[in-house]
Amino acid sequence: MVSATPRVTLLLGSAPDVVRCAAWPKETFASIVAINNAWRVRPDWDVLVHAGDFPSNRMPPLEPLRQAEIFSAAHYVPAQNTFGGFVYAGATMSLTAAYWAVHSQRPDVLAFLGCDMIYDTAGDTHFYGIGRADPLRDDVTLQSLEAKSARLLIHALRRGTLCINLSDLPQSRLVFPRLSFEELRLLSPERLAGMKMDARAGIHHHRVEAAEQIERELGYFYEDGMYWNHLDEIDRAQLADIDRLWISAIGPPAAEPTEECSAAE
């Protein structure tokens, strides 16, 4: 049965265009989840998900009520583990916070803004100035951000959540369907149901099954999330093979596996 109003969670990253959302009406969203510094974009955020090494001097004022709405590794590591762990999901906060939101909030729509992970334009890299391009670091779990977003799209759909991208940039590492804010605001249950049906119809399940079979066989699962303590056990080429399966698991029926998309261009 289609619900009366789609529950939309807005997930905010720190790319410069995230400030577009500052004037968007709060009632459009069931919740607003900010990642790291993105709590500064608008004051009415509901949840902050921050990295374990996020500097304390960049945290918001820790009022009693706000303290209960701030989540870090103790919360997102168990959530990430329900989806196979950091090695397969991709260890950067846009992905980590997204898996946490799907696991913890179960929205009908998870709408991304400021999470395109594109850093090749001149000027500021983040809305607050020049920052570290964390997703582009040389990390075995981030060889293909496109593949990692395809994996997230598929896992979220299994939980009833459609990931969409609100970006109006010409490029994005996210492979999700795109909507404008106005289209999202007017999204009907029927339209959402159709979008989910279209997304599911574009999944090549034999490739998903192959990717997940290899994930199970390799067993790169570390319950504490500290995969960097096990790098000698992790085969980069095997992960690249899995990435190729995930990125080729979405799209038109005639799609063939693409070449590996390196995060470090």
C-alpha positions in Angstrom: 0.0 0.0 0.0 1.3 3.4 -0.9 1.7 5.8 2.0 0.0 9.2 2.0 3.2 11.3 2.0 6.7 10.0 1.1 9.1 10.3 4.0 12.1 12.2 2.8 15.5 12.4 4.6 17.7 15.2 3.3 21.4 14.2 3.6 23.8 17.2 3.5 27.5 17.0 2.5 29.9 19.9 2.3 30.3 20.6 -1.4 29.9 24.3 -2.2 26.4 23.9 -3.7 25.0 22.5 -0.5 24.1 26.1 0.5 21.3 25.9 -2.1 19.2 24.2 0.5 19.3 27.1 3.1 15.9 28.4 2.1 14.1 25.1 1.4 11.1 24.7 3.7 11.8 22.3 6.6 8.3 20.7 6.2 9.4 19.2 2.9 11.6 16.7 4.9 10.9 14.1 7.6 14.5 14.8 8.8 17.6 16.6 7.8 20.9 14.7 8.4 24.1 16.7 8.3 27.5 15.2 7.7 30.5 16.7 9.6 30.6 20.5 9.0 27.3 20.6 7.1 25.4 21.3 10.3 26.5 24.9 9.7 24.5 25.2 6.5 21.1 25.6 8.2 20.2 25.7 11.9 17.2 23.3 11.8 19.1 20.1 11.1 17.8 17.0 13.0 20.8 14.8 13.1 24.6 15.2 12.8 26.7 12.2 11.7 30.4 12.9 12.1 33.6 11.0 11.5 35.4 9.6 14.5 38.3 12.1 14.0 36.1 15.1 13.4 37.7 18.0 15.4 35.9 18.9 18.6 36.3 22.6 17.8 34.1 22.2 14.7 31.3 20.6 16.6 28.0 22.5 17.1 27.1 23.9 20.5 26.4 20.8 22.6 23.1 21.8 24.2 21.4 18.9 26.0 18.8 18.3 23.3 21.3 18.5 20.5 23.7 16.1 22.2 21.2 13.3 21.7 21.1 14.0 18.0 24.8 13.6 17.3 26.1 10.2 16.1 29.6 8.9 15.4 31.5 5.7 15.1 29.8 3.9 18.0 26.5 4.3 16.0 27.4 4.1 12.4 29.9 1.2 12.6 27.1 -1.3 13.7 24.8 0.1 11.0 27.5 -0.2 8.3 28.1 -3.8 9.4 24.6 -4.8 8.6 25.4 -3.9 5.0 28.6 -5.9 4.8 31.1 -3.5 6.4 33.4 -0.6 5.4 35.6 -2.5 2.9 32.7 -3.3 0.6 30.5 -0.2 1.3 33.3 2.4 1.0 34.9 4.3 3.8 34.0 7.9 3.3 31.4 9.8 5.3 28.9 10.5 2.5 28.5 6.7 2.1 28.8 5.9 5.7 26.1 8.4 6.8 23.9 7.2 4.0 24.0 3.6 5.1 23.4 4.8 8.7 20.3 6.8 7.5 18.9 3.9 5.6 19.4 1.6 8.5 18.3 3.9 11.3 15.6 6.1 9.7 14.2 3.9 6.9 13.0 6.9 4.8 11.1 6.4 1.5 13.6 8.7 -0.1 17.2 9.6 0.8 17.9 12.8 -1.0 21.6 13.8 -1.3 22.9 17.4 -1.7 26.6 18.5 -1.6 27.8 14.9 -1.9 28.9 14.7 -5.6 32.5 14.2 -4.6 33.8 16.2 -7.6 36.8 18.4 -6.9 38.1 19.4 -10.3 36.6 22.9 -10.5 38.5 26.1 -9.6 37.9 27.8 -6.3 36.6 26.4 -3.0 36.3 22.7 -2.6 33.8 23.0 0.3 31.1 25.5 1.3 33.4 26.7 4.1 36.5 27.1 1.9 39.3 24.7 1.0 39.0 21.3 2.6 40.4 17.9 2.3 39.0 15.8 -0.5 38.5 12.7 1.7 36.7 10.5 -1.0 39.7 10.9 -3.3 42.3 9.7 -0.8 44.3 6.6 -1.8 42.2 4.1 0.0 41.6 0.5 -1.0 37.8 0.8 -0.3 37.4 3.9 -2.6 38.8 2.7 -5.9 35.4 3.5 -7.6 33.0 5.9 -6.0 30.5 5.2 -8.8 30.5 1.5 -8.0 30.1 2.2 -4.3 27.1 4.4 -4.9 25.6 1.8 -7.2 26.0 -0.7 -4.3 24.3 1.7 -1.9 21.4 2.3 -4.4 20.7 -1.4 -4.6 21.0 -2.1 -0.8 18.8 0.9 0.0 16.1 -0.2 -2.5 16.0 -3.6 -0.6 15.1 -1.6 2.5 12.4 0.4 0.7 14.5 3.6 0.3 15.2 5.3 -3.1 18.4 7.3 -3.2 18.2 10.4 -5.3 20.5 13.2 -6.1 19.4 16.8 -5.8 22.6 18.2 -7.4 22.4 20.4 -10.4 26.0 19.9 -11.3 26.9 18.4 -14.7 29.0 15.6 -13.0 28.6 13.5 -10.0 30.1 10.3 -8.5 26.6 9.4 -7.4 24.8 7.2 -9.9 21.3 7.9 -8.4 18.3 9.3 -10.3 18.3 13.1 -10.2 15.4 15.3 -9.2 15.2 19.1 -8.7 14.0 20.4 -5.3 10.7 21.4 -6.9 10.2 17.9 -8.3 11.0 16.4 -4.9 8.7 18.8 -3.1 5.8 17.7 -5.4 6.7 14.0 -5.4 3.6 12.0 -5.1 3.4 8.4 -3.7 2.4 7.2 -7.1 5.4 8.9 -8.8 7.7 7.6 -6.1 6.4 4.0 -6.6 7.0 4.3 -10.3 10.6 5.6 -9.7 11.3 2.7 -7.4 9.9 0.3 -9.9 12.1 1.7 -12.7 15.2 1.6 -10.5 14.5 -2.1 -9.6 13.8 -2.9 -13.3 17.3 -1.6 -14.2 19.1 -3.9 -11.8 20.9 -6.9 -13.3 20.4 -9.4 -10.4 22.9 -12.0 -11.6 25.7 -9.4 -11.3 24.5 -8.4 -7.9 24.5 -12.0 -6.8 28.0 -12.5 -8.3 29.3 -9.4 -6.4 27.8 -10.5 -3.1 29.1 -14.1 -3.6 32.7 -12.7 -4.0 32.2 -10.5 -1.0 31.2 -13.4 1.1 34.1 -15.6 -0.1 36.7 -12.9 0.5 35.4 -12.3 4.0 36.8 -8.7 4.3 34.6 -8.0 7.3 36.0 -6.3 10.4 33.4 -5.8 13.2 35.2 -2.9 14.8 35.3 -1.1 11.4 39.1 -0.7 11.6 39.9 -2.2 8.2 43.2 -0.2 8.0 44.6 -2.7 10.6 44.1 -5.5 8.1 45.4 -4.0 4.8 47.8 -6.9 4.3 44.8 -9.2 4.1 42.9 -7.1 1.5 43.5 -7.6 -2.3 43.0 -4.4 -4.2 42.5 -6.2 -7.5 39.7 -8.4 -6.0 37.9 -5.3 -4.8 38.2 -3.7 -8.2 36.6 -6.8 -9.7 33.7 -6.4 -7.2 33.4 -2.8 -8.1 33.1 -3.6 -11.8 30.2 -6.0 -11.0 28.3 -3.4 -8.9 28.6 -0.6 -11.5 27.5 -2.9 -14.2 24.6 -4.1 -12.1 22.6 -1.0 -12.9 21.4 0.6 -16.1 19.9 -0.6 -19.4 19.6 -4.4 -20.0 22.3 -4.2 -22.7 24.9 -2.6 -20.4 28.2 -4.3 -20.2 30.7 -4.1 -17.3 32.6 -0.9 -17.4 36.3 -0.4 -16.9 37.3 0.4 -13.3 36.6 4.0 -12.5 39.5 5.2 -10.3 38.7 7.7 -7.5 42.1 9.3 -8.0 42.0 11.0 -11.3 
